[in-house]
Amino acid sequence: MRVYRNFAKISMLALAFALMSTLSLAKTSEYKFKVHNNTKQAIKKLQVSQDGKKWGDFDIGGGIAAGATDELVWDKSTDSENCEQYFKVQFADGEWSDAVKFDFCEKGLVLEFN
């Protein structure tokens, strides 16, 4: 009788541990997209907005060189935001692209500038 109780307790603990491990792995997915700069000048800034009015800077380091493609990852702090976001970039000459709305939850999304 005692052996069965210990076995049951061990089984329940193992099941609970397995479930917790699975749930923690499920939360580690990242939202990624690519930006391909098919222009002759570097992209120096990238901004995003949920409403097209209030803009936030997206960290692109030193920029995206002409002809280059960079993969970008959303910060976890944006996980509660909408998938559809407005997007615009500033080029090396200071000019801004038009703001365009994209679904950033789309798998394999590549934003291309020509």
Phi, psi and omega in degrees: 000317182294323179298320180293322178295316179296319179297318179296317179296316180296319179297317180295319178296318180296318179296316179298318179296318180297318179295317179296320179296317180296316180295321180291327177290324181295330182277357184268007180291142180246148175267117183238155172205165180244149174239121178252120181263097181264023179258181180263006177226155184288150170270124183258334180219148175226128180235149178229156181206141174283326186248357181079006181242310180261118187252145175235146179281139175259131183289111176241023178060231181278001179115182178240115185295156175302132180083354184267158173235128178240143173264129182244148181237132177292142174292145180300337180294345180265002184302333181272358181276166178294153176289324181277122183224150171277152189215136174209158180230157174247131180271170183302330180279001179094348180286145178257145173284166172292150176283132181230143181266132180228156173264101185282354175275350179295127180291138177074020181297128175234119175266124185242134177249126180246000000 
